[in-house]
Amino acid sequence: MKTIGMFEAKAKLSEICQRVASTGEPVLVTRRGVPLVRIDPVEEKGGASEVWEAAAEYRKAHRITEDLELPPREIDTSDQDLDL
């Protein structure tokens, strides 16, 4: 893993992010030689599209042709008056 100082990381953040995204190798950012943060690439894990594909496969495998109607959902309003 490559290590880079905070000052250089600040000056070259765009370049560092591009390199991490393209190579997959994380970069450790230090402040005065002490590790502070690590820049890691984002791992694509399919997300919502994977769920929809799995649902479609399930419907096909079990010969489900109609959409199921979901019951109405109650909304909890007890936290609406909080000042956050």
Secondary structure, DSSP 8 states (H G I E B T S, - for coil): -EEEEHHHHHHTHHHHHHHHHHH---EEEEETTEEEEEE-------HHHHHHHHHHHHHHHTT--S-----------TTTT---
